[in-house]
Amino acid sequence: MNAKTLVYIVSLIIGFTCCKGNIDCIDENGRAVDWWTIAKIPEIKDSSNKWIVEGTGYLYFDSHQGSKLYFPDKSINSLNSAPGYTLSQLYKSSGSVGYAMYNDETPDATKDSTDAHSKGVVAYDSNSGFWLVHSVPSFPPYAGKSYSYPESGEIYGQSMLCMSLSLSNINTVGRQFQTNGPNFYNFSMPSSLISSLPDLYQATVNKKRVSVPSYNIATLTSMGGMRFTSFAKAKEFNKDLYSMLVAPKLQKSLLVETWIRGDKACDCSVCEPHNMCNYVVDDVNYVNFTEEVQYVETKDHSKWAVSKDKTTICIGDINRMNSQFHRGGGTVCFVETQLATIYEAAAQHNTCHECPGDIDIDIEVNINMNLKPKILF
């Protein structure tokens, strides 16, 4: 081990253990962690797991070395769950912690169909912060309350991704917000941090929106060095995010699990008739994590995708439905072969829905001819 590597490891240890002022993702044991993911399982009444029976059981995976996807013996509604620990930093905070909560269905049951179909939270102090991307309507509660998981989110499956980020990366997230245009229902930014987070300030306080270009791809680097690729589309994009942006950019075929009602997004015929690319995007119709945890797509409100080569996982907030072409939204992708292998195996009975008529392939042309969209670093 060289000196540079040793210094880096020591800095991570210091950052994740001793600095109590930091705002980070928190794991199932109440410790700071670089990132974590959750697959909330749908309500399955004949399960032997009491949490799954009531719709609050979940699968958990994080960045700790040797981590495995497993079922915590607790409810996602617990303060001692990873989302409970993580979000409690916000609820217990003083005025020195900034935050922005966004959801197209707010905790007071207000629905917004004009802003982005996006759900999540950013929270931060002067040192660091986290970005939580999720699929749960009416979640989380407003600041000033306490952590809880909504009963309305129990019946269906849901997905979450939490990333521990520096302030510069939190500001990059703000630029993504300017593209997809979320519905911010609760936010606050300490005046001392406005100069450090100008793009987040513009997105949340001034409601700045950017429609040209109609999509942005941003590289985020977590506090521990994991690289995430954030895809954001504005409503002006007016196309399917996964087949028209994510697959061509990643250069990978995908299996996508989202909430699908009404007209489904076309996918596999997008590229191949035009000899533009070789990436197929299939919808997942059935999920099978274990013998006991199996369910059809209609029981799942998650928004995740996995590459068919079992290397890359994406967790986001937009569905593959024609009705959502004109909604803003996005997804965040990262390379994690162990997790991707599990999700790829769980994705079963997949189908490809061909597109009728002519296809607008401008986005494919731009990406595959290296006329790249604006990339944020």
Steps between C-alpha positions, in 0.01 A plus 500: 500500500650832396495816712236672287258209537562485876428872540176459303383209715584686821310806378194283436522349847523845655215631288268211576569444869608803695346803338159518663411817315485323165169420333529160328304192406463285811493120491287243682728519805491878534844553342593736220531317168595606148177380338214256545210358301162364605240289321181532707304179444127517417246384753493118474236361737614136492864581582661356814674836553277723715639817347427383145147401607433861607685651202794648690767236434796586282825378348810703586847533344777754563859592421661318794759253377354150485144632519219268393140569406298397805172545690543714815280375783315828531235713333588773254282715725754459782718788613778241512478417129751645254251759367389570859854564619589698188199730496500549878813712451269748330217478753733542798710771342546863587485785252849413379369211289352568159254274321268473203218245480323439172214275394221514244273369781570690821439380860184713520358306201551777246565359153702687238476387137686789339840489669735203481391150592787506750538409865791554735685697766829686520635601841835654590706704741820697440702177464298248299154370425293223349268457204218251546324396178180299554163399355271543804201737470429732796847444648682616703312713759558873519791634704388578852331162526672164551590211275223267390415291196153552350236225515419581138849378405459157658293308246739541205872444455723810514867587439756730664860606443697716745838658410736688735629802308725803536348848472632538144318180402185614681518815288524283187179331610350849504589536133319173430195641677506799266452255214235261634312760707380318816213614719680627812252487788739573790842662485738721693852623432720670762611839370860405573483221238340689210838589350608133515179372340397757238338248264303330775388843621385591148307173466327505838454864595483669159339200322742532210427262213714415197325340202781532243660256485206285613723258689820501706738224596706568811785307658483497880779368722404389849702578811651153475589530132211311336402647162131545426349611169190715544257527208248786508239574234278805468140464388611639163703181446165332426649151461568191706798561728631143504499406132576844360766620745618255766564190285683687219711699748596194705529294179312219669173313454270536800230326699272769647252465786260794538135568567320446169136591446343588165713524187844350548813666368641349183851371528678228305412637156635846581850432373520180302288591193725801448826312560578764761592280795472155646335575833168341593286623789253245640228547760510272804165324550587283799748542786647200685756588768448179701257206507289694749542845345339485156252743354357631174581842360154633591597467869815706454534879502883485487703670228817301443696369206782251466733440209471162331876454536452504882730794568286811547199586715280811468249635752276792413154653501350499148279229347508343153159626394409712199312734733828578678693597188394860571598487867842581641683228689819301520703210624844444656723217376816346641719195450453238773528149358389313812180703531438505125534121479232458768259741330559350155417155635187636673369658178284235331237467227628806318333643191590743225228730367560608143429854389232562240569740217797729454744569781671824587863393537672836541627411847651174373679684221649754739628242746632244256677754283663647812304824468462471873250675726628742759696293753542630854807406703 
